[in-house]
Amino acid sequence: MKKSGLFPCRENDRLIETMRRLRDLGNSVLDVEHDEGTIRAASI
């Protein structure tokens, strides 16, 4: 499934890294996601 405005691989990887940095800084990150790779990268 293609997200509006994102190139699937390259920008998803950047998005995941950004969300991880936000988490590591102590933020809560909520993402309603349908991309399997992003779901697998999530920490629960």
C-alpha positions in Angstrom: 0.0 0.0 0.0 1.5 3.4 -1.0 1.1 6.2 1.4 0.3 9.6 0.0 3.4 11.7 -0.4 5.9 9.0 0.6 8.2 6.9 -1.6 7.7 3.4 0.0 11.2 2.2 1.0 13.5 5.2 1.3 11.1 7.5 3.1 9.5 4.8 5.3 13.0 4.0 6.6 13.5 7.7 7.4 10.1 7.9 9.0 10.8 4.8 11.2 14.2 6.3 12.3 12.5 9.7 13.2 9.9 7.9 15.3 12.6 5.9 17.1 14.5 9.1 17.8 11.4 10.7 19.2 10.8 7.6 21.4 14.4 7.6 22.6 14.0 11.2 23.7 11.1 10.1 26.0 8.2 10.9 23.7 5.2 8.7 23.2 4.6 7.9 19.5 1.3 6.7 18.1 1.1 5.7 14.5 -2.0 4.2 12.8 -0.2 2.0 10.3 -0.9 -0.4 7.5 2.6 -1.0 6.2 3.9 -4.4 7.3 7.5 -3.3 7.5 6.7 -0.3 9.8 4.5 -2.5 12.0 7.3 -5.0 12.4 9.7 -2.2 13.3 7.4 -1.0 16.1 8.2 -1.6 19.8 5.2 -2.6 21.8 
